[in-house]
Amino acid sequence: MIHKLSDVQSNNIGEGTYVWQFSVVLKNAIIGKNCNVNAHCFIENDVIIGDNVTVKCGVYVWDGITIEDNVFIGPNVTFTNDKTPKSKQYPEEFLRTIIKKGASIGAGAVILPGITIGENAMVGAGSVVTKDVPANTTVIGNPARELIKDKK
Ligand SMILES: CC(C)(COP(=O)(O)OP(=O)(O)OC[C@H]1O[C@@H](n2cnc3c(N)ncnc32)[C@H](O)[C@@H]1OP(=O)(O)O)[C@@H](O)C(=O)NCCC(=O)NCCS
């Protein structure tokens, strides 16, 4: 279902995917099946999103970002694709960010460019992720570090 108040220019959107109000999906973006792209999102051109992905409200997915199957992106997560941005100057290629299968990113986290977040990893709400996150690991804080719980 593509909501009539969205602006979806891509024809590469899988069956059963919902795109809600005021979201923009540019022409070359690829989105898989059974995804939910909530309201007020922006999906740029060089973006691949797998199947069963949830993108909550207010998320902008820039060129160079790949989101694999079963990933959860919380509200207002911020992706980036240029480590040293300058107005009106563009890198030859944007750094690539990969969110691997089954990972979840908590609300308002910031993901610096060129990062890989491993399979089934969890990023805590409000974290600033500056380094790759290994699979099956939870990270929190700024800079994000592994959450290790005391086993008292
Ligand atoms: C990271 C997270 C999964 C950890 O949950 P948990 O394993 O139950 O962890 P706890 O609540 O027991 O917290 C453990 C410690 O980490 C701290 N902590 C937990 N989440 C944190 C976060 N996002 N940022 C900073 N510190 C955090 C707690 O304060 C606690 O610290 P303490 O041991 O010094 O008291 C969870 O807190 C989180 O951020 N989930 C994302 C929620 C979200 O954004 N959902 C989006 C859908 S609306």
The ligand as an SDF file (V2000), in Angstrom:
LIG
                    3D

 48 50  0  0  0  0  0  0  0  0999 V2000
   19.8500   -0.8380   24.8950 C   0  0  0  0  0  0  0  0  0  0  0  0
   18.6160   -1.4910   25.5010 C   0  0  0  0  0  0  0  0  0  0  0  0
   18.0720   -2.5970   24.5580 C   0  0  0  0  0  0  0  0  0  0  0  0
   19.0710   -2.1270   26.8140 C   0  0  0  0  0  0  0  0  0  0  0  0
   17.9810   -2.6870   27.4520 O   0  0  0  0  0  0  0  0  0  0  0  0
   18.2780   -3.6400   28.7330 P   0  0  0  0  0  0  0  0  0  0  0  0
   19.1670   -4.7710   28.2980 O   0  0  0  0  0  0  0  0  0  0  0  0
   16.9630   -3.9800   29.3340 O   0  0  0  0  0  0  0  0  0  0  0  0
   19.1600   -2.7320   29.6420 O   0  0  0  0  0  0  0  0  0  0  0  0
   18.8140   -2.0780   31.0780 P   0  0  0  0  0  0  0  0  0  0  0  0
   17.5820   -1.2480   30.9810 O   0  0  0  0  0  0  0  0  0  0  0  0
   18.8920   -3.1670   32.0840 O   0  0  0  0  0  0  0  0  0  0  0  0
   20.0410   -1.0840   31.2880 O   0  0  0  0  0  0  0  0  0  0  0  0
   21.3450   -1.5470   31.5780 C   0  0  0  0  0  0  0  0  0  0  0  0
   22.2320   -0.3490   31.7920 C   0  0  0  0  0  0  0  0  0  0  0  0
   22.4140    0.3370   30.5470 O   0  0  0  0  0  0  0  0  0  0  0  0
   21.9350    1.6900   30.6210 C   0  0  0  0  0  0  0  0  0  0  0  0
   21.2360    1.9560   29.3600 N   0  0  0  0  0  0  0  0  0  0  0  0
   20.2170    1.2570   28.8350 C   0  0  0  0  0  0  0  0  0  0  0  0
   19.8520    1.7690   27.6390 N   0  0  0  0  0  0  0  0  0  0  0  0
   20.6760    2.8140   27.4310 C   0  0  0  0  0  0  0  0  0  0  0  0
   20.7660    3.7350   26.3610 C   0  0  0  0  0  0  0  0  0  0  0  0
   19.9790    3.6520   25.2900 N   0  0  0  0  0  0  0  0  0  0  0  0
   21.7280    4.6830   26.4450 N   0  0  0  0  0  0  0  0  0  0  0  0
   22.5550    4.7640   27.5290 C   0  0  0  0  0  0  0  0  0  0  0  0
   22.4980    3.8920   28.5700 N   0  0  0  0  0  0  0  0  0  0  0  0
   21.5580    2.9400   28.5110 C   0  0  0  0  0  0  0  0  0  0  0  0
   20.9910    1.7070   31.8120 C   0  0  0  0  0  0  0  0  0  0  0  0
   20.9160    2.9970   32.3670 O   0  0  0  0  0  0  0  0  0  0  0  0
   21.6580    0.7140   32.7250 C   0  0  0  0  0  0  0  0  0  0  0  0
   22.7660    1.3450   33.3280 O   0  0  0  0  0  0  0  0  0  0  0  0
   23.1960    1.0090   34.8660 P   0  0  0  0  0  0  0  0  0  0  0  0
   23.5780   -0.4390   34.8390 O   0  0  0  0  0  0  0  0  0  0  0  0
   24.3430    1.9320   35.0980 O   0  0  0  0  0  0  0  0  0  0  0  0
   21.9940    1.2620   35.6920 O   0  0  0  0  0  0  0  0  0  0  0  0
   17.4660   -0.4620   25.7300 C   0  0  0  0  0  0  0  0  0  0  0  0
   17.7180    0.3180   26.8810 O   0  0  0  0  0  0  0  0  0  0  0  0
   17.2250    0.4750   24.5620 C   0  0  0  0  0  0  0  0  0  0  0  0
   17.8310    1.5510   24.4130 O   0  0  0  0  0  0  0  0  0  0  0  0
   16.2830    0.0170   23.6810 N   0  0  0  0  0  0  0  0  0  0  0  0
   15.8570    0.7560   22.5100 C   0  0  0  0  0  0  0  0  0  0  0  0
   14.4070    1.2590   22.7230 C   0  0  0  0  0  0  0  0  0  0  0  0
   13.9010    1.9730   21.5030 C   0  0  0  0  0  0  0  0  0  0  0  0
   14.4840    2.9360   21.0520 O   0  0  0  0  0  0  0  0  0  0  0  0
   12.8250    1.4700   20.9320 N   0  0  0  0  0  0  0  0  0  0  0  0
   12.3060    2.0420   19.7010 C   0  0  0  0  0  0  0  0  0  0  0  0
   10.8690    1.6490   19.5010 C   0  0  0  0  0  0  0  0  0  0  0  0
    9.8180    2.9230   20.0860 S   0  0  0  0  0  0  0  0  0  0  0  0
  1  2  1  0
  2  3  1  0
  2  4  1  0
  2 36  1  0
  4  5  1  0
  5  6  1  0
  6  7  2  0
  6  8  1  0
  6  9  1  0
  9 10  1  0
 10 11  2  0
 10 12  1  0
 10 13  1  0
 13 14  1  0
 14 15  1  0
 15 16  1  0
 15 30  1  0
 16 17  1  0
 17 18  1  0
 17 28  1  0
 18 19  1  0
 18 27  1  0
 19 20  2  0
 20 21  1  0
 21 22  1  0
 21 27  2  0
 22 23  1  0
 22 24  2  0
 24 25  1  0
 25 26  2  0
 26 27  1  0
 28 29  1  0
 28 30  1  0
 30 31  1  0
 31 32  1  0
 32 33  2  0
 32 34  1  0
 32 35  1  0
 36 37  1  0
 36 38  1  0
 38 39  2  0
 38 40  1  0
 40 41  1  0
 41 42  1  0
 42 43  1  0
 43 44  2  0
 43 45  1  0
 45 46  1  0
 46 47  1  0
 47 48  1  0
M  END
$$$$
